[in-house]
Amino acid sequence: MSSTNMDLHRLEWVRHSRTAYLASLLRAIGQALGQSLLWPVRVYRARQTLHQLSRMNARELRDIGLTTYDIQSAQALPLDADPTQLLASRAQERARNTLSFH
């Protein structure tokens, strides 16, 4: 391969690498922007679900593996924390404990 062809090949590789880098950078910026714009919607939906759960009585909550304390703990989380993770882990822990006693 001649030096001119090698230089052209190198130049094409640099252009491709730069384009790929810019594309991945723009994708990352777009995802971050999308997540930040949707944050209020996620918070609203989570709080709406917590409100519905707080209206359930102790028996109904026990049926899904939760207690009123679990709901109060989830409501006390900061807005940027996902309460579903806390509630799911508490319900799973309770289910494991129930299975181990039987």
C-alpha positions as a Markdown table, in Angstrom:
| # | Residue | x | y | z |
|---|---|---|---|---|
| 1 | Met | 0.0 | 0.0 | 0.0 |
| 2 | Ser | 1.4 | 3.4 | -0.9 |
| 3 | Ser | 1.9 | 6.1 | 1.7 |
| 4 | Thr | -0.8 | 8.2 | 0.1 |
| 5 | Asn | -3.3 | 5.3 | 0.4 |
| 6 | Met | -2.2 | 4.7 | 4.0 |
| 7 | Asp | -2.7 | 8.4 | 4.8 |
| 8 | Leu | -6.2 | 8.3 | 3.3 |
| 9 | His | -7.0 | 5.1 | 5.1 |
| 10 | Arg | -5.8 | 6.7 | 8.4 |
| 11 | Leu | -7.8 | 9.9 | 7.7 |
| 12 | Glu | -11.0 | 7.9 | 7.0 |
| 13 | Trp | -10.5 | 5.9 | 10.2 |
| 14 | Val | -10.1 | 9.2 | 12.2 |
| 15 | Arg | -13.3 | 10.6 | 10.6 |
| 16 | His | -15.2 | 7.4 | 11.4 |
| 17 | Ser | -13.9 | 7.4 | 15.0 |
| 18 | Arg | -14.8 | 11.0 | 15.5 |
| 19 | Thr | -18.3 | 10.5 | 14.1 |
| 20 | Ala | -18.9 | 7.4 | 16.2 |
| 21 | Tyr | -17.7 | 9.3 | 19.3 |
| 22 | Leu | -20.0 | 12.3 | 18.6 |
| 23 | Ala | -22.9 | 10.0 | 18.0 |
| 24 | Ser | -22.4 | 8.2 | 21.3 |
| 25 | Leu | -22.0 | 11.5 | 23.1 |
| 26 | Leu | -25.2 | 12.8 | 21.6 |
| 27 | Arg | -27.0 | 9.6 | 22.5 |
| 28 | Ala | -25.8 | 9.9 | 26.1 |
| 29 | Ile | -26.8 | 13.6 | 26.3 |
| 30 | Gly | -30.2 | 12.8 | 24.9 |
| 31 | Gln | -30.8 | 10.0 | 27.4 |
| 32 | Ala | -29.8 | 12.2 | 30.3 |
| 33 | Leu | -32.0 | 15.0 | 29.1 |
| 34 | Gly | -34.9 | 12.6 | 28.6 |
| 35 | Gln | -34.5 | 11.2 | 32.1 |
| 36 | Ser | -34.4 | 14.7 | 33.6 |
| 37 | Leu | -37.4 | 15.9 | 31.7 |
| 38 | Leu | -39.4 | 12.8 | 32.7 |
| 39 | Trp | -38.4 | 12.9 | 36.4 |
| 40 | Pro | -41.4 | 15.0 | 37.5 |
| 41 | Val | -43.7 | 12.4 | 35.8 |
| 42 | Arg | -42.0 | 9.5 | 37.6 |
| 43 | Val | -42.2 | 11.3 | 40.9 |
| 44 | Tyr | -45.9 | 12.1 | 40.4 |
| 45 | Arg | -46.7 | 8.5 | 39.5 |
| 46 | Ala | -44.8 | 7.1 | 42.5 |
| 47 | Arg | -46.4 | 9.5 | 44.9 |
| 48 | Gln | -49.8 | 8.7 | 43.4 |
| 49 | Thr | -49.2 | 5.0 | 44.0 |
| 50 | Leu | -48.1 | 5.6 | 47.5 |
| 51 | His | -51.2 | 7.6 | 48.2 |
| 52 | Gln | -53.3 | 4.7 | 46.9 |
| 53 | Leu | -51.4 | 2.3 | 49.1 |
| 54 | Ser | -51.8 | 4.5 | 52.1 |
| 55 | Arg | -55.6 | 4.2 | 51.7 |
| 56 | Met | -55.4 | 0.4 | 52.1 |
| 57 | Asn | -56.2 | -1.2 | 55.4 |
| 58 | Ala | -53.7 | -3.4 | 57.3 |
| 59 | Arg | -55.2 | -6.6 | 55.9 |
| 60 | Glu | -55.0 | -5.5 | 52.3 |
| 61 | Leu | -51.4 | -4.4 | 52.8 |
| 62 | Arg | -50.6 | -7.7 | 54.5 |
| 63 | Asp | -52.0 | -9.5 | 51.5 |
| 64 | Ile | -49.4 | -7.9 | 49.3 |
| 65 | Gly | -46.6 | -8.3 | 51.9 |
| 66 | Leu | -46.5 | -4.8 | 53.2 |
| 67 | Thr | -47.3 | -2.9 | 56.4 |
| 68 | Thr | -48.4 | 0.6 | 57.1 |
| 69 | Tyr | -44.9 | 1.3 | 58.4 |
| 70 | Asp | -43.5 | 0.3 | 55.0 |
| 71 | Ile | -45.8 | 2.8 | 53.3 |
| 72 | Gln | -44.8 | 5.5 | 55.8 |
| 73 | Ser | -41.1 | 4.7 | 55.2 |
| 74 | Ala | -41.6 | 5.0 | 51.5 |
| 75 | Gln | -43.4 | 8.3 | 51.8 |
| 76 | Ala | -40.5 | 9.6 | 53.9 |
| 77 | Leu | -37.9 | 9.0 | 51.1 |
| 78 | Pro | -36.5 | 12.0 | 49.2 |
| 79 | Leu | -38.3 | 12.7 | 45.9 |
| 80 | Asp | -35.4 | 11.4 | 43.8 |
| 81 | Ala | -35.5 | 8.0 | 45.5 |
| 82 | Asp | -37.6 | 5.3 | 44.0 |
| 83 | Pro | -40.1 | 4.0 | 46.6 |
| 84 | Thr | -40.9 | 0.9 | 44.6 |
| 85 | Gln | -37.5 | -0.5 | 45.3 |
| 86 | Leu | -37.9 | -0.1 | 49.1 |
| 87 | Leu | -41.5 | -1.6 | 49.0 |
| 88 | Ala | -40.5 | -4.5 | 46.8 |
| 89 | Ser | -37.5 | -5.4 | 48.9 |
| 90 | Arg | -39.6 | -5.3 | 52.1 |
| 91 | Ala | -42.3 | -7.5 | 50.6 |
| 92 | Gln | -39.7 | -10.0 | 49.3 |
| 93 | Glu | -38.0 | -10.1 | 52.6 |
| 94 | Arg | -41.3 | -10.8 | 54.4 |
| 95 | Ala | -42.1 | -13.5 | 51.9 |
| 96 | Arg | -38.7 | -15.2 | 52.4 |
| 97 | Asn | -39.2 | -15.0 | 56.2 |
| 98 | Thr | -42.7 | -16.5 | 55.9 |
| 99 | Leu | -41.5 | -19.4 | 53.7 |
| 100 | Ser | -38.6 | -20.2 | 56.1 |
| 101 | Phe | -41.0 | -20.6 | 59.0 |
| 102 | His | -43.2 | -23.1 | 57.2 |
